[in-house]
Amino acid sequence: GRVHVRDELEKLRIMRIVMNQISRDLASAVALKQLNIGMDGSADAAEWVCVDLPARRAWAEAELGEERPTPEADIRMIGYRLRIDEATGEPLVVGIERTLERIVTSESTERPSRGGGGMGESAYEASTRRQEEEAVAKAAEEGEDEDAEEERVETKLLSESIRYLRLRYFDGAEWLAVWEDTASVPMAVEISLGFKPAPEAFLEADDVYPYEVFRRVVFLSAGVKALPAGTQAKGLGGTR
């Protein structure tokens, strides 16, 4: 009756929210050549680098007499996977989770920021340096370096309703179950989500998921740009 219809609508709302969240994160995926990182993906989990530019207000002119803030880019590692609970002795899927790790490298510089005379350090270098300084200061305040590391990684259970996740990666010629070139990103990623866990036999074989599945293909601009001009995308049609 009405309760069933309401429950189904709520499930579809949750599915749309989660699918949109994954799609937005994928759309901002990049390959950072200076760090040699891009995407690391398997059939049931993936993580990739995202770079979010600052909001417009960060670029707005400061009040008269004040120096403009240095532009920064938020460099993060985003990941998606199913959360598994093995407390019962049998692997139990309890939902889909998202991880976010802010990237801090060991690189540092003594150069002044832009505006202090000469070009100085880049926005990326300035951002990295500030993140390192903040992490060290926080760790010193709390007395433990491990705490600072843990606080850079956030894990969130997005939904307990979604218990099936499958990913495929398009390299411009074919769909792959695993993305092994971790220094780059694919041209597109196919997301498949479902409300019921895959049968145990399915996890050991390449069978078709027997329940209702929701699919979406997300194109990655960084992956498309990386293809040589004129490359034929056989699996999706079209050339660039």
C-alpha angles and dihedrals in degrees: 000000000000093000091057092048091049091050092050092049090050091052091050090049090053091047091052093049094050094043091050091048093053091045093052092049092048092049090060095048116129140175113237106207094188090060096032092230135123123132134348110191140170132173094274105026142027142177130192144170120263127189117199116191116219122268119267092257089065088062096045118114114266121233117286111290095019124109118243114252115253111259112248137193121214106227113196141164110227122195138181129194142138115272111235125201114200096172091108092056092252123081107257123188108223100176146298121297137196124210126199124192123181109222117234116175130200090242116112137168138204093206119116119250121261113287093037094092124305124003094302119174122350124248089257092052092046091050092048093048093050092048090052093048092049092048093049092046092049092047091050091049093051095037096232129089090199092066092058090050093050093049091057089061118066122187121192130181101224098188139353089202097067109075104157127069130170127170133192129186128216116210096185095272108043145002115260131199091211131037104214102168094085093176091067141039128237125250091244141357126214115214121200119186132178140175097229126065115250113258113261091247089055091060090060099042138042094249127148116266102252098209136069110296133192117211136188133172115216120196116217112215091204090055094047092050091051092062116097114256112271094022111156111232095209098180096050105026129239134069137240 
